[in-house]
Amino acid sequence: MTNAGALKETVCRSIDEHRDRIIGVGEAIMDDPELGFKEHRTADKVQEVFTDLGLEFDSGLGLTGVKAVLRGGRPGPTVALMGELDALQVPGHPRANPDTQAAHACGHNAQIAGLMGAAVGLQNAGIAEELAGNVVFLAVPAEEYVEIDYRLGLVREGKTSFLCGKQELIKLGHFDDVDMAVMIHTKSPAREDGTHGVGISSNGFLAKTVTFRGVAAHAGGAPEQGVNALYAAQLALAGINSHRETFRDEDCVRVHPIVTKGGDLVNVIPSEVRLETYVRAKRAEAIQDAAARVDACLKGAAMAMRCQVEIDTVPGNLPLNNDPILRDLFRENAATLFEEDGYRDYPHGGGSTDAGDLSQLMPVLHPVMTGAHGEPHSVDWHIADKDNGYVSPAKTLAMMAVDLLADDADTGRRVLHEFTPGMSRDEYLSQQEGIFRTELFDGGV
């Protein structure tokens, strides 16, 4: 039996031999970004790699997801290595799609390149027989929580059940054969932030789309005959802002509404105004408390202006909890590629990811690694260091898989033994499905 160190050296050599292809995958996806649940061309690129490797795969999972399995020589845990297929809308990004404004301004192209690189390394190295357990390579759709109306349409048409990819794959059972999951997110370099690291946790959230309905009238000739839905929305936003100082600091509450429709014509009293908002927090209880306050502000504004408000609430992501043993494995393996003093343990983060949902069910790691330039979700974001952005994640993912499954999967079995799930799959689905609701409140129209 070959030891884990020798296996990792073999895998990393294999990845180095295919460096140009790994980088090519990342750059090709960067130049052809697609939004969530629409990533058909990106999925085709993943399938092409799997086909060339001789890996059997399932496609069309949650509309666009792709899943391949490398089977070990003996029974043991199954480790999923993940990457996300989708982009987000960033108008003005130099490599944005001119029609959709989709752009890979968050590094998902690097995630897929790293995932493909890990698959190339592990398969071509020919080490599967040395592993106790399986490695799943899973390209997941729709992590970015955008185009809410479009995704709600998919739910209403029965094409999906949820608005995010990992949620959908959990519902469809594509994680039922997975015991733990790892992915790597690319970050911009900053001396004080180190080159790589792991946050202890991040926020969960739910989302709301809100429609205020008033009465149209001539804004100059007969404004008294109208009911101004825009003023109702403004009152609601002011009410939400008035709650901010009441949120506990330790709950890390974030509420950030936007106006998506402010009216139709400047000389017509706005009769329909729409908002969207997330309600984020560190704990599920804090999310529900903040959401109730938001609803109270929306209804109070409708009463003040004597109009209607319709509130659609949909599940977002659950809080992310990074597994401590997987964190230590990441640190040890990344240290072979970066300086040891480049590692950082980051505090709780205010953002969200659907990896959080998965972390309530199984051990999950969602670390960050340098390689990009610019602020995430901005026009400046791109992979500036192609080795760190594309190749280093491939090596780190592959080395972690080896550590977890070599030596009769002693480390992988320890991860499972020490993990306590936050809920069962059935409890998770019941909780998330129960968040979907539509409420129509009449404030006096």
C-alpha positions as CSV (number, residue, x, y, z in Angstrom):
1,M,0.0,0.0,0.0
2,T,1.5,3.4,-1.1
3,N,1.5,6.1,1.6
4,A,-0.6,9.3,1.1
5,G,2.5,11.5,0.6
6,A,3.7,9.5,-2.4
7,L,0.2,9.4,-3.9
8,K,-0.1,13.1,-3.6
9,E,3.2,13.7,-5.3
10,T,2.1,11.5,-8.2
11,V,-1.2,13.3,-8.5
12,C,0.4,16.8,-8.4
13,R,2.9,15.7,-11.2
14,S,-0.1,14.6,-13.3
15,I,-1.8,18.0,-12.7
16,D,1.4,19.8,-13.7
17,E,1.6,17.8,-16.9
18,H,-1.9,19.1,-17.8
19,R,-1.4,22.7,-16.6
20,D,-2.2,24.3,-20.0
21,R,-5.5,22.4,-20.4
22,I,-6.6,23.3,-16.8
23,I,-5.9,26.9,-17.4
24,G,-7.6,26.7,-20.8
25,V,-10.8,25.4,-19.2
26,G,-10.9,28.3,-16.8
27,E,-10.2,30.9,-19.4
28,A,-12.8,29.4,-21.8
29,I,-15.5,29.5,-19.2
30,M,-14.4,33.1,-18.3
31,D,-15.1,34.1,-21.9
32,D,-18.5,32.4,-22.1
33,P,-20.3,33.2,-18.8
34,E,-23.8,31.9,-18.2
35,L,-26.3,32.6,-15.5
36,G,-27.7,30.1,-13.1
37,F,-29.8,27.1,-14.3
38,K,-28.8,28.2,-17.9
39,E,-25.1,27.0,-17.9
40,H,-25.5,24.6,-20.8
41,R,-22.3,25.5,-22.6
42,T,-20.3,25.5,-19.4
43,A,-21.7,22.1,-18.6
44,D,-20.7,20.9,-22.0
45,K,-17.1,21.9,-21.3
46,V,-17.2,19.8,-18.1
47,Q,-18.6,16.8,-19.9
48,E,-15.9,17.1,-22.5
49,V,-13.2,16.7,-19.9
50,F,-15.0,13.8,-18.2
51,T,-15.4,12.1,-21.6
52,D,-11.7,12.5,-22.4
53,L,-10.8,11.0,-19.0
54,G,-13.0,8.0,-19.5
55,L,-15.1,8.9,-16.5
56,E,-18.8,8.0,-16.6
57,F,-21.0,10.9,-15.7
58,D,-24.6,12.0,-15.2
59,S,-25.7,15.4,-16.7
60,G,-28.7,17.6,-16.6
61,L,-28.8,17.4,-12.8
62,G,-30.9,20.3,-11.6
63,L,-31.1,21.3,-15.3
64,T,-27.4,21.7,-15.8
65,G,-25.3,20.0,-13.1
66,V,-22.8,17.3,-14.0
67,K,-21.5,14.5,-11.7
68,A,-18.8,11.9,-12.3
69,V,-17.4,9.3,-9.9
70,L,-13.9,7.9,-9.5
71,R,-14.3,4.6,-7.6
72,G,-11.6,3.5,-5.2
73,G,-10.3,0.0,-4.7
74,R,-11.9,-0.7,-1.4
75,P,-15.1,0.5,0.4
76,G,-15.0,3.7,2.3
77,P,-16.4,7.2,2.5
78,T,-17.4,9.3,-0.6
79,V,-15.8,12.7,-0.9
80,A,-17.4,15.2,-3.3
81,L,-15.1,17.8,-4.9
82,M,-17.3,20.7,-6.1
83,G,-17.2,23.6,-8.4
84,E,-20.0,26.1,-9.4
85,L,-21.0,26.6,-13.0
86,D,-22.8,30.0,-12.9
87,A,-21.8,33.6,-13.4
88,L,-23.6,36.7,-12.2
89,Q,-24.7,39.9,-13.9
90,V,-22.0,42.6,-13.9
91,P,-22.7,45.3,-16.6
92,G,-19.5,46.8,-17.9
93,H,-17.2,43.8,-17.1
94,P,-14.8,43.6,-20.0
95,R,-15.5,39.9,-20.4
96,A,-19.3,40.0,-19.8
97,N,-21.7,38.4,-22.2
98,P,-23.0,41.4,-24.3
99,D,-26.6,40.1,-24.3
100,T,-27.1,38.9,-20.7
101,Q,-24.3,41.0,-19.0
102,A,-23.3,37.7,-17.2
103,A,-19.7,37.7,-16.1
104,H,-17.5,35.5,-14.0
105,A,-16.7,38.2,-11.4
106,C,-16.7,35.8,-8.5
107,G,-14.3,33.1,-9.6
108,H,-16.6,30.2,-10.4
109,N,-14.7,29.7,-13.6
110,A,-11.7,29.0,-11.4
111,Q,-13.7,26.6,-9.3
112,I,-14.6,24.6,-12.4
113,A,-11.0,24.7,-13.7
114,G,-9.8,23.5,-10.3
115,L,-12.4,20.7,-10.2
116,M,-11.5,19.6,-13.7
117,G,-7.8,19.7,-12.8
118,A,-8.4,17.5,-9.7
119,A,-10.3,15.0,-11.9
120,V,-7.4,15.0,-14.4
121,G,-4.8,14.5,-11.7
122,L,-6.6,11.8,-9.8
123,Q,-7.7,9.8,-12.9
124,N,-4.5,10.1,-14.9
125,A,-2.3,9.3,-11.9
126,G,-3.9,5.8,-11.8
127,I,-4.1,5.8,-8.0
128,A,-7.8,4.9,-7.5
129,E,-7.0,1.3,-6.4
130,E,-5.0,2.8,-3.5
131,L,-8.1,4.6,-2.1
132,A,-10.8,3.3,0.3
133,G,-13.9,5.1,-1.0
134,N,-15.0,7.2,-3.9
135,V,-14.3,10.7,-5.2
136,V,-17.3,12.5,-6.8
137,F,-16.6,15.4,-9.1
138,L,-19.7,17.6,-9.0
139,A,-20.2,20.7,-11.1
140,V,-23.2,22.5,-9.5
141,P,-25.5,25.0,-11.1
142,A,-26.9,28.3,-9.8
143,E,-25.0,29.3,-6.6
144,E,-25.4,33.0,-7.2
145,Y,-28.9,34.0,-6.0
146,V,-29.9,36.2,-8.9
147,E,-32.9,36.5,-11.3
148,I,-35.3,35.7,-8.6
149,D,-38.4,36.1,-10.8
150,Y,-37.0,33.8,-13.4
151,R,-36.1,31.1,-10.9
152,L,-39.6,31.4,-9.2
153,G,-40.9,30.8,-12.7
154,L,-38.9,27.6,-12.8
155,V,-40.4,26.5,-9.5
156,R,-44.0,27.4,-10.6
157,E,-43.5,25.4,-13.8
158,G,-42.2,22.4,-11.8
159,K,-38.8,22.5,-13.5
160,T,-37.1,23.1,-10.1
161,S,-38.1,23.0,-6.5
162,F,-35.6,25.6,-5.2
163,L,-33.8,28.7,-6.4
164,C,-30.2,27.5,-5.8
165,G,-28.3,24.6,-7.2
166,K,-27.1,22.7,-4.2
167,Q,-30.5,23.0,-2.6
168,E,-32.0,21.5,-5.8
169,L,-29.4,18.6,-5.9
170,I,-30.1,17.8,-2.2
171,K,-33.9,17.6,-3.1
172,L,-33.2,15.4,-6.1
173,G,-31.0,13.0,-4.1
174,H,-27.7,13.7,-5.8
175,F,-25.9,14.1,-2.5
176,D,-27.4,11.0,-1.0
177,D,-24.3,9.0,-1.8
178,V,-21.9,11.7,-0.6
179,D,-20.4,11.8,2.9
180,M,-18.5,15.1,2.8
181,A,-17.8,17.9,0.4
182,V,-15.0,20.3,-0.4
183,M,-14.6,23.3,-2.7
184,I,-12.3,26.2,-3.0
185,H,-13.2,29.9,-3.7
186,T,-10.7,32.2,-5.3
187,K,-9.8,35.5,-3.6
188,S,-7.9,38.7,-4.4
189,P,-4.4,39.0,-2.8
190,A,-4.0,41.2,0.2
191,R,-0.9,41.0,2.5
192,E,-2.9,41.4,5.7
193,D,-5.5,38.8,4.6
194,G,-2.9,36.2,3.7
195,T,-2.9,33.9,0.6
196,H,-5.4,31.3,1.8
197,G,-7.6,30.6,4.7
198,V,-11.0,29.4,6.1
199,G,-13.8,31.4,7.7
200,I,-15.4,29.9,10.8
201,S,-18.9,30.4,9.3
202,S,-21.1,32.7,7.2
203,N,-24.6,34.1,7.2
204,G,-27.7,32.4,6.0
205,F,-30.7,34.3,4.5
206,L,-34.1,34.3,3.0
207,A,-35.3,36.5,0.1
208,K,-38.4,38.6,-0.4
209,T,-39.9,40.2,-3.5
210,V,-42.4,42.9,-2.7
211,T,-45.0,44.6,-4.8
212,F,-46.8,47.8,-3.6
213,R,-50.1,48.5,-5.5
214,G,-51.7,51.9,-5.3
215,V,-53.9,53.9,-7.7
216,A,-52.6,55.7,-10.8
217,A,-53.7,59.3,-11.5
218,H,-52.4,62.3,-13.3
219,A,-49.4,63.5,-11.2
220,G,-50.0,67.2,-12.1
221,G,-53.7,67.5,-12.8
222,A,-55.3,65.2,-10.2
223,P,-52.7,63.7,-7.7
224,E,-55.3,63.6,-5.0
225,Q,-57.1,60.9,-6.9
226,G,-54.1,58.6,-6.8
227,V,-52.5,56.3,-4.2
228,N,-48.7,56.6,-4.5
229,A,-47.1,53.1,-4.3
230,L,-43.6,54.7,-4.5
231,Y,-44.2,56.7,-1.3
232,A,-45.3,53.5,0.4
233,A,-42.1,51.8,-0.7
234,Q,-40.1,54.7,0.6
235,L,-41.8,54.6,4.0
236,A,-41.1,50.8,4.1
237,L,-37.4,51.4,3.4
238,A,-37.2,54.1,6.1
239,G,-38.9,51.7,8.5
240,I,-36.4,48.9,7.8
241,N,-33.5,51.3,8.2
242,S,-35.0,52.4,11.6
243,H,-34.6,48.8,12.8
244,R,-30.9,48.5,12.1
245,E,-29.7,49.6,15.5
246,T,-32.0,47.1,17.2
247,F,-30.3,44.1,15.6
248,R,-27.8,42.4,17.9
249,D,-24.2,42.7,16.7
250,E,-23.5,39.0,17.4
251,D,-26.3,38.0,15.0
252,C,-24.6,39.8,12.0
253,V,-28.0,40.8,10.5
254,R,-27.9,42.3,7.0
255,V,-31.0,43.6,5.2
256,H,-30.3,45.3,1.9
257,P,-33.4,46.1,-0.2
258,I,-33.4,47.6,-3.7
259,V,-36.1,49.1,-5.8
260,T,-36.5,47.1,-9.0
261,K,-39.5,49.1,-10.4
262,G,-40.2,52.7,-9.2
263,G,-43.1,53.5,-11.5
264,D,-44.1,53.8,-15.1
265,L,-44.2,57.4,-16.2
266,V,-43.1,60.6,-14.5
267,N,-46.5,62.3,-14.9
268,V,-48.4,59.3,-13.5
269,I,-48.8,58.6,-9.8
270,P,-46.9,55.2,-9.4
271,S,-49.5,52.5,-9.0
272,E,-47.0,49.6,-8.9
273,V,-43.6,49.6,-7.2
274,R,-41.4,46.6,-6.6
275,L,-38.6,45.8,-4.2
276,E,-36.3,42.9,-3.6
277,T,-34.4,42.2,-0.4
278,Y,-32.4,39.6,1.4
279,V,-32.7,39.1,5.1
280,R,-29.4,37.6,6.3
281,A,-28.1,36.6,9.7
282,K,-25.8,34.2,11.5
283,R,-28.6,32.1,13.1
284,A,-31.9,30.8,11.7
285,E,-33.7,32.4,14.6
286,A,-32.2,35.8,13.9
287,I,-33.2,35.5,10.2
288,Q,-36.8,34.9,11.2
289,D,-36.8,37.7,13.7
290,A,-35.4,40.2,11.2
291,A,-37.8,39.0,8.5
292,A,-40.8,39.6,10.8
293,R,-39.6,43.1,11.3
294,V,-39.2,43.7,7.6
295,D,-42.8,42.4,7.0
296,A,-44.1,44.7,9.7
297,C,-42.5,47.7,8.0
298,L,-43.9,46.7,4.6
299,K,-47.4,46.3,6.0
300,G,-47.2,49.5,8.1
301,A,-46.2,51.4,5.0
302,A,-49.2,50.0,3.1
303,M,-51.5,51.1,6.0
304,A,-50.0,54.6,6.0
305,M,-50.5,55.1,2.3
306,R,-53.8,53.0,2.2
307,C,-52.5,50.7,-0.5
308,Q,-51.9,46.9,-1.0
309,V,-48.6,45.1,-0.5
310,E,-47.8,41.6,-1.8
311,I,-44.9,39.9,-0.1
312,D,-43.3,36.8,-1.7
313,T,-40.9,35.0,0.7
314,V,-38.6,32.3,-0.6
315,P,-35.8,30.3,1.0
316,G,-32.2,31.4,0.5
317,N,-29.2,29.7,2.0
318,L,-28.6,28.3,5.5
319,P,-25.6,29.5,7.5
320,L,-22.2,27.9,6.6
321,N,-20.3,25.9,9.1
322,N,-16.8,24.9,8.0
323,D,-15.6,21.5,9.3
324,P,-12.6,21.9,11.6
325,I,-10.8,18.6,10.5
326,L,-11.3,19.5,6.8
327,R,-10.0,23.0,7.6
328,D,-6.8,21.5,9.1
329,L,-6.3,19.3,6.0
330,F,-6.7,22.3,3.7
331,R,-4.1,24.2,5.7
332,E,-1.6,21.4,5.6
333,N,-2.0,20.8,1.9
334,A,-2.1,24.4,0.8
335,A,1.1,25.0,2.8
336,T,2.9,22.9,0.2
337,L,1.9,25.5,-2.4
338,F,2.0,28.7,-0.4
339,E,4.0,30.0,2.6
340,E,2.7,28.6,5.9
341,D,2.4,32.1,7.3
342,G,0.0,33.0,4.5
343,Y,-2.8,31.0,6.1
344,R,-5.5,32.9,8.0
345,D,-8.5,31.8,10.1
346,Y,-11.1,34.3,9.1
347,P,-14.0,35.4,11.3
348,H,-17.7,35.0,10.6
349,G,-18.7,36.4,7.2
350,G,-21.8,38.4,6.3
351,G,-22.2,36.9,2.9
352,S,-23.9,33.6,2.0
353,T,-23.5,30.5,0.0
354,D,-25.6,27.4,-0.7
355,A,-22.7,25.4,0.6
356,G,-24.2,26.4,3.9
357,D,-27.2,24.2,3.3
358,L,-25.0,21.3,2.6
359,S,-22.9,22.0,5.8
360,Q,-26.0,21.4,7.9
361,L,-26.2,17.8,6.6
362,M,-22.6,16.7,6.2
363,P,-19.0,17.9,6.8
364,V,-18.2,20.7,4.3
365,L,-15.2,23.0,3.7
366,H,-15.5,26.2,1.7
367,P,-12.0,27.9,2.0
368,V,-10.5,30.7,-0.1
369,M,-7.2,30.9,-2.0
370,T,-5.4,33.7,-3.7
371,G,-5.2,34.1,-7.5
372,A,-7.7,36.9,-8.5
373,H,-7.5,40.6,-8.8
374,G,-10.2,43.1,-8.0
375,E,-13.2,43.2,-5.8
376,P,-15.7,40.3,-6.1
377,H,-18.7,41.1,-8.1
378,S,-17.0,44.1,-9.7
379,V,-15.9,45.0,-13.3
380,D,-12.2,44.6,-12.2
381,W,-12.5,41.0,-11.1
382,H,-10.4,38.5,-13.0
383,I,-8.0,35.6,-12.4
384,A,-4.6,37.4,-12.4
385,D,-2.3,34.6,-11.4
386,K,-3.3,31.6,-13.4
387,D,-1.2,29.1,-11.5
388,N,-2.6,30.1,-8.2
389,G,-6.1,30.7,-9.5
390,Y,-6.5,27.5,-11.6
391,V,-3.8,25.0,-10.8
392,S,-3.3,25.4,-7.1
393,P,-6.9,24.7,-6.3
394,A,-6.8,21.6,-8.5
395,K,-3.7,20.3,-6.5
396,T,-5.2,21.2,-3.1
397,L,-8.6,19.5,-3.9
398,A,-6.8,16.3,-5.2
399,M,-4.4,16.2,-2.2
400,M,-7.2,16.5,0.3
401,A,-9.1,13.7,-1.4
402,V,-6.0,11.5,-1.1
403,D,-5.6,12.3,2.5
404,L,-9.2,11.5,3.3
405,L,-9.3,8.2,1.4
406,A,-5.7,6.8,1.7
407,D,-4.6,4.5,4.5
408,D,-8.0,2.8,4.5
409,A,-9.7,6.2,4.8
410,D,-8.7,6.7,8.4
411,T,-8.9,10.5,8.2
412,G,-12.2,10.4,6.2
413,R,-13.7,8.1,8.8
414,R,-12.6,10.4,11.6
415,V,-14.2,13.3,9.9
416,L,-17.5,11.5,9.8
417,H,-17.2,10.2,13.3
418,E,-16.7,13.6,14.8
419,F,-19.4,15.4,12.8
420,T,-22.9,16.0,14.1
421,P,-25.4,17.1,11.5
422,G,-27.6,20.1,12.3
423,M,-30.6,18.3,10.8
424,S,-31.6,15.4,8.7
425,R,-32.3,15.7,4.9
426,D,-36.0,15.4,5.5
427,E,-35.9,18.0,8.2
428,Y,-33.9,20.3,5.9
429,L,-36.4,19.9,3.0
430,S,-39.4,20.5,5.3
431,Q,-37.8,23.6,6.8
432,Q,-36.8,25.1,3.4
433,E,-40.0,24.2,1.6
434,G,-42.0,25.8,4.5
435,I,-40.4,29.2,3.9
436,F,-42.2,29.6,0.5
437,R,-45.2,31.8,1.1
438,T,-47.1,34.7,-0.5
439,E,-49.0,37.2,1.6
440,L,-51.4,39.9,0.3
441,F,-52.0,42.7,2.8
442,D,-54.6,45.3,2.1
443,G,-53.9,48.6,3.8
444,G,-57.0,50.4,2.8
445,V,-57.5,50.4,-1.0
